[in-house]
Amino acid sequence: MSTIRLTAAQALVRYLSAQTNEDGERFVAGVWAIFGHGNVAGLGEALYQAGDALPTWRGHNEQGMAHAAIAFAKARNRKRTMAVTSSIGPGATNMVTAAALAHVNRLPVLFLPGDVFANRLPDPVLQQVEDFADGTVSANDCFRPVSRYFDRITRPEQLLTALPRAMATLIDPAGCGPVTLSLCQDVQAEAYDYPQAFFEPRAWIMRRQRPDAGELARAAEALRAAKAPLLIAGGGVHYSEACETLAAFAERHGIPVAETQAGKSALPWTHPCSAGAIGVTGAESANAIARTADLILAVGTRLQDFTTGSWSLFQNPDARLLTINAASFDAIKHGAVTVVGDARTTLEELDHALGDRVFAPPSEGLKADWDRAADAVTTATGGDALPTDAQVIGAVQRNMPDNGIVVCAAGGLPGELHKLWRSPRRGDYHLEYGYSCMGYEIAGGLGVKMARPDADVVVVVGDGSYMMLNSELATSVMLGLKLTVVVLDNRGFGCINRLQLATGGASFNNLLDTARHQTPSAIDFAAHAASMGAIATHVDGIESLEASLVEARSADRTSVIVVDTDPLASTQAGGHWWDVAVPEVSDRAEVTAARKSYVAALKKRP
């Protein structure tokens, strides 16, 4: 057997550079890295030797780098991903939040944190977390509950089994998610005679699991018996590349389609079967259908509470749930009629099984009424009042280029976007709302731009999220990856302030002006962004925002546009009840009243 002597770090890099997807692209596009004593001498040297065979990018924050990697994978429909490496200690634990985000959203990313010495001779090393009861524990054990596959590499030959397992997890439609290979820093530098065959190029084919014949038959029977079905399109529709199949299926059988945050843009908003967004942040056009539907066909969605209205949305007492999902964990929820299989393949076979069954379409007036309601809130009214989030979204939509992609993640903006954004084409809408992670937006926009370099990427972000994580603005400038970032400054956490008021609380510790302070906050976001190299401006309303959006399209680098907005206004049209527990006992009359309403709402849950 022919062998080659390499360090563990060199072997890891060489292996990853030889793994491709079915389209012949390197599956791990490159490595985001912030080096420290736990990874610079071993993995850092190996990456330097690799050069463009496995490119390395430098970020400014470990969590931000990981968000960029995850967004890249999402924008490429999980057919490619990136790796992220840090030193041991705080660099590693900075990535745990991003790992949780990837886990929740079923997105592949490879984490390569440095770890302590396997030989333990210099223990405790700088930044080492010591467990008083378990000598095998390090800070990297925090990755275990948020990794689909976790391995600590304590000997160089362990890579022979760990790396194929990692790839199999990253490429698996059902088990897809974050993988963590915790790299002991001494082991990274240790050599081993690896089999030459281990580094032969390999193309990994994404599995398209056909449905079980019995499950498919039961699904067809349930759908054939329905009178008023509704199809819910989740992110799995995109990852399966099933959008065209779904459109044809819905058209042929007359089934309205509602979309989750991850599923949005599966159908263009003008499609005759498009009912709009569903759930807590949904359009009334979709929610009205959901309330009366007698069968809910959920395709590629994990059915989180914003989609189901905390399981209170489906009001028809005869309603049944039918799920199509690559992961049985998601498919079996709530006693559903279950089909475990690839979304595209299963819809094709279900289409054949249904034959010529056509359902009566819902009223066309529902969509037209919603379009009018959306127009009303997204159109600027002028005057001296601060713009609303909806009006800013309207301005961004009107000035979005044909190849534009909107990116957002947390706060009130995702709800407004879900309701109001009109996707003209597949893939123009990139929202991280499974984990609703503040700070994803700008780093995520960077990852989307890397995945779709020909697209105009527009990030909309609140001032709260901007303050959480903005450092990858500097990275976008440094790498020449142009973004347009619209910062909505409502002086605090406006979304949670509204929720606080809605549950009877007083405005407290959310808006900057109601938080404890000695000096009033006055943050110049435009000056801050400019200091990182972006073109930055503060606009005074919707008209000047639109003019700045036009200018940003022809700019030579990242632009940041800051606009002051109203923290109290949100779109009241559409939406649905969400289960947020209200205290049973309070001195505030407002909380007591909110509790009474909450109890009444609980009784309406089927």
C-alpha positions in Angstrom: 0.0 0.0 0.0 1.4 3.4 -1.0 1.5 5.9 1.8 2.4 9.6 2.3 3.7 11.0 5.5 1.7 14.1 6.6 0.8 15.9 9.8 -2.8 15.5 10.9 -3.5 19.1 9.8 -1.9 18.5 6.4 -3.9 15.4 5.9 -7.2 17.1 6.9 -6.6 19.9 4.4 -5.6 17.6 1.6 -8.6 15.4 2.2 -11.1 18.3 2.2 -9.6 19.8 -1.0 -10.3 16.5 -2.8 -14.0 16.2 -1.9 -16.5 17.4 -4.5 -20.2 17.6 -5.0 -22.1 16.0 -7.8 -21.5 19.1 -10.0 -17.7 18.7 -9.6 -17.3 21.7 -7.2 -15.2 21.4 -4.1 -17.7 20.7 -1.4 -15.9 22.7 1.3 -15.3 25.9 -0.6 -12.7 27.2 1.8 -11.9 27.9 5.4 -12.6 30.9 7.5 -9.9 31.3 10.1 -8.9 33.4 13.1 -5.6 31.9 14.3 -4.4 31.5 17.8 -2.1 29.3 19.7 -4.5 26.3 19.3 -4.5 26.3 15.5 -1.9 28.6 14.0 1.2 26.3 14.1 -0.6 23.1 12.9 -3.7 23.9 10.8 -2.5 27.4 10.0 0.7 26.1 8.4 -1.2 23.4 6.5 -3.7 26.0 5.1 -0.8 28.2 4.0 0.7 25.3 2.1 -2.6 24.5 0.4 -3.1 28.0 -1.0 -5.9 28.2 -3.5 -6.5 24.4 -3.3 -8.4 25.2 -0.1 -8.6 29.0 0.3 -8.4 30.7 3.7 -10.3 33.9 4.5 -9.7 36.0 7.6 -12.7 37.3 9.5 -13.0 39.7 12.5 -15.2 37.6 14.8 -15.5 33.8 15.0 -19.3 33.9 15.3 -19.5 36.2 12.3 -17.2 33.9 10.2 -19.4 30.9 11.1 -22.6 32.9 10.1 -21.0 33.7 6.7 -20.2 30.0 6.2 -23.7 28.9 7.1 -25.3 31.6 4.9 -23.1 30.4 2.0 -24.4 26.8 2.5 -28.0 28.0 2.6 -27.6 30.1 -0.5 -26.1 27.1 -2.3 -29.0 24.9 -1.2 -26.6 22.8 0.9 -24.7 21.6 -2.1 -21.5 23.4 -0.8 -20.4 24.6 2.5 -17.3 26.1 4.3 -15.2 25.3 7.3 -14.4 27.6 10.2 -11.4 27.3 12.5 -10.5 29.1 15.7 -8.1 28.7 18.6 -9.1 27.0 21.8 -11.1 28.7 24.5 -13.0 31.9 23.7 -12.5 31.6 19.9 -14.1 28.2 20.0 -17.0 29.1 22.2 -17.7 32.2 20.1 -18.8 29.7 17.4 -21.2 27.7 19.6 -24.1 30.1 18.9 -23.5 29.7 15.2 -23.4 26.0 15.5 -26.8 26.1 17.3 -28.1 28.2 14.4 -26.9 25.7 11.8 -28.3 22.8 13.9 -31.8 24.3 14.1 -31.8 25.2 10.4 -30.5 21.9 9.2 -27.5 23.5 7.5 -24.1 22.1 6.9 -20.9 23.7 8.3 -17.6 22.2 9.4 -16.2 23.5 12.7 -12.5 23.0 13.3 -11.7 24.4 16.8 -8.3 24.0 18.3 -8.3 21.9 21.5 -6.0 21.2 24.4 -3.0 18.9 24.3 -3.9 15.3 23.9 -0.8 14.3 25.8 -1.8 16.7 28.7 1.9 17.4 29.5 1.6 21.2 29.6 -1.9 21.2 31.2 -3.5 23.6 31.9 -2.6 25.5 28.8 -3.7 29.1 28.2 -7.5 29.4 27.8 -8.1 25.7 28.9 -11.3 25.0 30.7 -10.8 22.4 33.3 -13.6 20.1 34.5 -13.1 19.2 38.2 -14.7 15.8 37.7 -13.8 14.8 34.2 -10.3 15.1 32.7 -11.5 14.5 29.2 -13.7 17.6 29.0 -12.7 20.8 27.3 -14.5 24.0 26.2 -15.2 22.3 22.9 -17.6 19.9 24.6 -20.0 22.8 24.4 -20.3 21.8 20.7 -21.7 18.4 21.4 -25.4 19.3 21.8 -25.3 21.6 18.7 -23.4 19.2 16.4 -24.9 16.5 14.2 -21.5 14.8 14.4 -18.8 15.5 17.0 -15.3 14.0 17.2 -12.2 14.9 19.2 -9.1 14.1 17.3 -6.5 12.8 19.8 -4.4 10.8 17.3 -3.6 11.6 13.7 -4.8 8.3 12.3 -8.3 9.0 13.7 -8.9 11.2 10.7 -9.2 8.1 8.5 -12.6 7.4 10.1 -13.6 10.9 11.3 -13.3 12.7 8.0 -15.5 10.3 5.9 -18.1 10.4 8.7 -18.0 14.2 8.7 -18.6 14.4 5.0 -21.4 11.8 5.1 -23.1 14.0 7.7 -22.6 17.3 5.9 -24.0 15.8 2.6 -26.9 13.9 4.2 -30.3 15.5 3.5 -31.8 13.9 6.6 -28.9 14.3 9.1 -27.5 17.5 7.6 -26.1 20.0 10.1 -23.0 21.2 11.8 -20.0 18.9 12.2 -17.3 19.6 14.8 -13.9 18.0 14.6 -12.1 19.2 17.7 -8.4 19.3 16.9 -6.0 18.8 19.8 -3.2 21.2 19.1 -0.3 18.7 19.6 -2.0 16.2 17.3 -2.4 18.8 14.5 1.4 18.8 14.3 2.0 15.0 14.6 2.8 13.0 11.5 1.4 9.7 10.3 1.9 7.5 7.2 -1.5 7.9 5.6 -2.7 5.7 2.7 -2.3 7.6 -0.6 -5.8 6.3 -1.6 -7.4 8.3 1.2 -6.7 11.5 -0.7 -8.1 10.3 -4.1 -10.8 12.7 -5.4 -14.3 11.7 -4.4 -17.6 13.1 -5.7 -20.4 12.9 -3.0 -23.9 12.5 -4.4 -26.8 14.0 -2.5 -29.2 11.3 -1.7 -32.7 11.5 -3.1 -34.6 9.0 -1.0 -37.7 7.7 -2.7 -40.8 7.3 -0.5 -41.9 4.0 0.9 -44.7 2.6 -1.2 -47.0 2.1 1.7 -46.4 5.6 3.1 -47.0 7.1 -0.4 -50.2 5.2 -0.8 -51.5 6.4 2.6 -50.6 9.9 1.7 -52.3 9.8 -1.7 -55.4 8.3 0.0 -55.5 11.1 2.6 -55.0 13.9 0.0 -57.5 12.4 -2.4 -60.1 12.3 0.3 -59.6 16.0 1.2 -61.9 18.8 0.0 -59.8 21.9 0.9 -56.1 21.1 1.2 -53.3 23.6 1.8 -49.7 23.0 1.0 -47.0 24.5 3.2 -43.6 24.9 1.5 -40.6 24.9 3.9 -36.9 25.2 3.3 -36.6 21.6 2.3 -38.4 22.5 -1.0 -35.4 24.7 -1.9 -32.8 22.3 -0.6 -34.3 19.5 -2.7 -34.5 21.8 -5.7 -38.1 21.0 -5.9 -39.6 24.5 -6.6 -40.5 23.8 -10.2 -41.9 20.4 -9.2 -44.0 22.0 -6.4 -45.3 24.7 -8.8 -46.4 22.0 -11.3 -48.0 19.9 -8.6 -49.9 22.8 -7.2 -51.1 23.9 -10.6 -52.2 20.5 -11.8 -54.2 19.8 -8.7 -55.4 23.3 -7.7 -53.8 23.4 -4.3 -52.9 26.7 -2.7 -49.3 27.1 -1.4 -48.3 29.0 1.7 -44.7 29.6 2.6 -42.6 29.5 5.8 -39.7 31.9 6.3 -37.3 29.3 4.9 -39.7 28.3 2.1 -40.5 31.8 0.9 -39.8 32.4 -2.8 -40.4 28.7 -3.6 -43.2 30.3 -5.8 -43.1 33.8 -7.2 -45.6 35.9 -5.5 -47.6 36.3 -8.8 -48.1 32.5 -9.2 -51.8 31.7 -9.2 -51.3 29.1 -6.5 -49.3 31.4 -4.2 -51.3 32.1 -1.0 -48.5 34.1 0.7 -46.7 33.7 4.0 -48.2 31.6 6.7 -48.5 31.8 10.5 -47.7 34.3 13.2 -46.0 36.6 10.7 -48.2 35.4 7.8 -50.5 37.1 5.3 -54.2 36.9 5.9 -54.6 35.3 2.4 -52.7 32.2 3.6 -53.9 32.2 7.2 -57.6 32.3 6.1 -57.1 29.2 4.0 -55.2 27.5 6.8 -58.0 28.1 9.3 -60.5 26.2 7.2 -58.3 23.6 5.4 -59.1 20.0 6.1 -55.7 18.7 5.1 -52.3 20.4 5.7 -49.6 19.1 3.4 -46.4 20.2 5.0 -43.4 19.8 2.6 -39.8 20.2 3.9 -40.7 22.1 7.1 -40.1 21.4 10.8 -43.4 23.1 11.7 -42.0 25.5 14.3 -44.5 27.6 16.3 -44.4 30.7 14.0 -45.6 28.5 11.2 -48.4 26.8 13.1 -49.4 29.7 15.3 -48.3 27.7 18.3 -50.6 24.9 16.9 -53.7 27.1 17.0 -53.9 28.1 13.3 -55.6 25.1 11.9 -59.1 25.5 13.2 -61.0 22.9 11.1 -62.0 20.1 13.6 -61.6 17.6 10.7 -58.1 18.8 9.7 -55.4 16.2 9.1 -51.7 16.8 8.9 -49.7 15.1 6.1 -45.9 15.6 6.0 -43.2 15.0 3.4 -39.7 15.3 4.9 -36.3 13.8 4.4 -35.9 13.5 8.1 -38.2 11.2 10.0 -37.7 13.3 13.1 -39.6 16.2 11.4 -42.0 14.0 9.4 -43.6 12.3 12.4 -44.6 15.4 14.3 -48.1 15.8 15.7 -49.3 12.4 14.6 -49.0 13.3 10.9 -49.6 11.0 8.0 -45.9 10.6 7.3 -43.9 10.3 4.1 -40.1 10.1 4.7 -38.4 11.0 1.4 -36.9 13.6 -0.8 -39.3 16.5 -1.5 -38.9 16.6 -5.3 -39.1 12.8 -5.8 -42.0 12.4 -3.4 -44.0 15.2 -5.0 -43.4 13.6 -8.4 -44.7 10.3 -7.2 -47.6 11.7 -5.3 -48.6 13.7 -8.4 -48.7 10.4 -10.3 -50.7 8.7 -7.5 -53.3 11.5 -7.4 -54.0 11.2 -11.1 -56.5 13.8 -12.3 -57.8 14.9 -8.9 -58.4 18.6 -8.9 -59.5 20.7 -5.9 -61.7 23.7 -5.9 -59.4 26.8 -5.6 -60.0 29.3 -2.7 -61.4 32.7 -3.4 -59.2 34.8 -5.7 -60.3 37.8 -3.6 -58.2 36.7 -0.6 -54.9 37.3 -2.4 -56.2 40.5 -4.0 -57.3 41.8 -0.6 -53.9 41.0 0.9 -52.1 42.8 -1.9 -54.1 45.9 -1.2 -53.4 45.7 2.5 -49.7 45.3 1.8 -49.7 48.2 -0.6 -51.3 50.4 2.1 -48.6 49.8 4.7 -45.5 49.7 2.4 -46.3 53.0 0.7 -44.8 56.1 2.3 -47.3 58.7 3.5 -45.0 61.7 3.8 -45.2 64.1 6.6 -42.9 64.4 9.6 -43.6 61.0 11.2 -40.8 58.6 11.4 -41.0 55.8 8.7 -42.2 52.4 9.7 -40.4 49.2 9.1 -43.0 48.3 6.4 -42.4 51.6 4.6 -38.6 51.0 4.5 -39.3 47.5 3.2 -41.5 49.0 0.5 -38.6 51.3 -0.5 -36.1 48.5 -0.6 -38.5 46.3 -2.7 -39.2 49.1 -5.2 -35.5 49.6 -5.7 -34.4 46.0 -5.7 -32.5 45.1 -8.9 -33.6 42.0 -10.9 -30.7 40.0 -9.5 -31.2 41.2 -5.9 -31.3 39.0 -2.7 -32.7 40.4 0.5 -31.0 39.2 3.8 -32.3 39.5 7.3 -32.5 37.5 10.5 -33.9 38.8 13.8 -36.2 41.4 15.5 -39.3 42.9 14.0 -38.0 43.0 10.4 -38.4 39.3 9.6 -42.1 39.4 10.5 -42.7 42.4 8.2 -40.6 40.8 5.4 -42.4 37.5 5.7 -45.7 39.2 5.3 -44.9 41.9 2.9 -41.9 41.0 0.7 -43.1 40.0 -2.8 -40.6 37.5 -4.2 -40.5 37.8 -8.0 -38.2 34.8 -8.4 -36.8 31.8 -6.6 -34.0 32.4 -4.1 -34.3 36.2 -3.8 -35.3 35.9 -0.1 -32.7 34.8 2.5 -34.0 34.8 6.1 -32.5 33.0 9.1 -35.5 32.7 11.4 -35.2 29.2 12.7 -32.9 30.5 15.5 -33.8 34.2 15.0 -30.2 35.0 15.8 -29.3 38.7 16.2 -26.0 39.5 14.5 -26.5 37.0 11.6 -27.5 39.7 9.1 -24.3 41.4 7.9 -22.1 38.2 8.2 -24.9 36.3 6.5 -25.0 38.8 3.7 -21.3 38.3 3.2 -21.8 34.5 2.9 -24.7 35.0 0.4 -22.5 37.3 -1.7 -19.7 34.6 -1.7 -22.2 32.0 -2.8 -23.9 34.3 -5.4 -21.2 36.8 -6.5 -23.3 38.1 -9.4 -26.2 39.0 -7.2 -26.9 42.4 -5.5 -27.1 41.5 -1.9 -29.2 43.9 0.3 -29.1 43.4 4.0 -31.8 45.0 6.2 -30.9 45.1 9.9 -32.1 46.8 13.0 -29.8 48.9 15.1 -29.9 46.3 17.9 -28.6 43.5 15.6 -26.1 45.9 14.1 -24.6 46.5 17.5 -24.5 42.8 18.3 -22.2 41.9 15.3 -21.1 44.4 12.7 -17.4 43.5 12.2 -17.8 41.6 9.0 -18.6 44.9 7.3 -14.9 45.4 7.4 -14.4 41.9 6.0 -16.7 42.7 3.1 -14.7 45.8 2.2 -11.4 43.9 2.6 -12.5 41.1 0.3 -14.1 43.4 -2.2 -17.5 41.7 -1.7 -20.0 44.5 -2.1 -23.1 44.6 0.1 -25.9 47.2 0.5 -26.8 47.4 4.2 -29.9 49.3 5.3 -29.8 50.0 9.1 -33.1 50.8 10.7 -32.5 52.8 13.8 -35.4 52.7 16.2 -33.2 53.3 19.2 -33.3 49.8 20.8 -35.0 46.5 20.6 -38.2 47.7 19.2 -39.7 44.3 18.4 -39.4 43.0 22.0 -40.5 46.3 23.3 -43.8 45.9 21.4 -44.1 42.3 22.7 -43.5 43.6 26.2 -46.3 46.1 25.9 -48.6 43.6 24.3 -48.3 41.3 27.3 -49.1 44.1 29.7 -45.6 45.1 30.7 -44.3 48.6 30.8 -41.6 49.7 28.3 -38.5 48.6 30.2 -34.9 47.9 29.3 -35.6 47.4 25.6 -35.5 50.9 24.1 -32.4 52.9 24.8 -34.5 55.7 26.3 -36.2 53.4 28.8 -33.0 51.6 29.9 -30.9 52.6 32.8 -28.3 55.2 31.8 -26.5 58.3 33.0 -25.6 59.6 29.5 -28.2 59.5 26.7 -27.2 57.2 23.9 -26.3 58.8 20.6 -24.8 56.3 18.2 -23.6 57.5 14.8 -24.0 54.4 12.8 -23.0 56.0 9.5 -19.7 57.3 11.0 -19.1 53.9 12.5 -19.6 52.1 9.2 -17.5 54.6 7.4 -14.7 53.9 9.8 -14.6 50.3 8.6 -14.3 51.4 5.0 -17.9 51.4 3.8 -19.6 54.2 2.0 -22.1 55.4 4.6 -24.9 57.9 4.8 -27.7 58.8 7.2 -31.0 59.6 5.4 -33.9 61.6 6.6 -36.8 59.6 5.2 -38.1 57.3 2.5 -37.5 59.6 -0.5 -33.8 60.0 0.4 -33.6 56.3 1.3 -34.7 55.4 -2.2 -32.2 57.8 -3.8 -29.4 56.3 -1.7 -30.4 52.8 -2.7 -30.0 53.8 -6.3 -26.6 55.3 -5.7 -25.5 52.2 -3.8 -26.1 50.0 -6.8 -23.4 51.7 -8.7 -21.0 52.1 -5.8 -17.6 50.3 -5.9 -17.8 48.8 -2.4 -20.2 48.1 0.5 -22.7 50.9 1.3 -24.4 51.4 4.6 -27.6 53.5 4.7 -29.0 54.5 8.1 -32.6 55.5 8.5 -34.5 56.5 11.7 -37.7 54.5 12.2 -40.7 54.3 14.5 -40.1 51.7 17.3 -43.8 51.3 18.0 -45.4 50.8 14.6 -45.9 47.3 13.1 -48.2 45.9 10.5 -51.4 44.8 12.1 -52.9 43.3 9.0 -52.4 39.5 8.7 -50.6 37.5 11.4 -51.9 35.1 14.0 -51.8 34.5 17.7 -48.5 33.3 19.2 -48.2 31.6 22.6 -46.2 33.9 24.8 -47.0 33.1 28.5 -48.3 36.1 30.5 -47.8 36.1 34.3 -50.7 34.8 36.4 -50.0 37.3 39.2 -49.0 41.0 38.8 -49.5 44.3 40.4 -50.1 45.9 37.0 -53.7 46.0 35.8 -52.4 45.8 32.2 -50.7 42.4 32.9 -53.9 41.1 34.6 -55.9 42.1 31.5 -53.3 40.5 29.2 -53.4 37.3 31.2 -57.2 37.2 30.8 -56.9 37.5 27.1 -54.1 34.9 27.0 -56.2 32.3 28.9 -59.1 33.0 26.5 -56.8 32.4 23.5 -55.5 29.2 25.0 -59.1 27.8 25.1 -59.4 28.4 21.3 -56.5 26.1 20.5 -57.9 22.9 18.9 
